[in-house]
Amino acid sequence: MNGRYRFCFLIQCKCVLSHKVLKEIKGELCPSCSKPYDKLNDVIIINPKDEEAKLQLEKMIKRQESKKEKRKSKKEKTSDVTISKASNDVAGTSASSLPSYKDLKRKVASKTTAETKKLPESEIFKSLFTTHESAKRSKNQISCWEPEKCK
């Protein structure tokens, strides 16, 4: 990035590449990480000229508006779901039939302890640790700096 060549930032994969590379490579995949990106909307030029800066500002405003619309649509969907859950509770199911936080926490804790207990118990795996007989050194293998104490 010495100023001679322009560099670009790809929004989707967060990679920084030379603008020359993006122009020469045909396709819609990032050359460094192979993630897909949109050449029109996902490329941000680092240190653009005045004309390019105006275009990028307009694109940035469009991206922000589209994010706001997505958030609004998600909120509407979640509000519809909560309304339907509330109507189901009124219809006959009670909140007491749902598992409590403590029950869920116990289940998760039991799963994690069960997973840790499933370590492989082969001789090769055990030999990696110093508590196993094959990993312990004999007196001949121990380095001794004071010959009087080693005998």
Secondary structure, 3 states (H helix, E strand, C coil): CCCCCCEEEECCCCCEEEHHHHHHCCCCECCCCCCECCCCCCEEEECCCHHHHHHHHHHHHHHHHHHHHHHHHHHHHHHHHHHHHHHHHHHCCCHHHCCCHHHHHHHHHHHHHHHHHCCCCCHHHHCCCCCCCCCCCCCCCCCCCCHHHHC
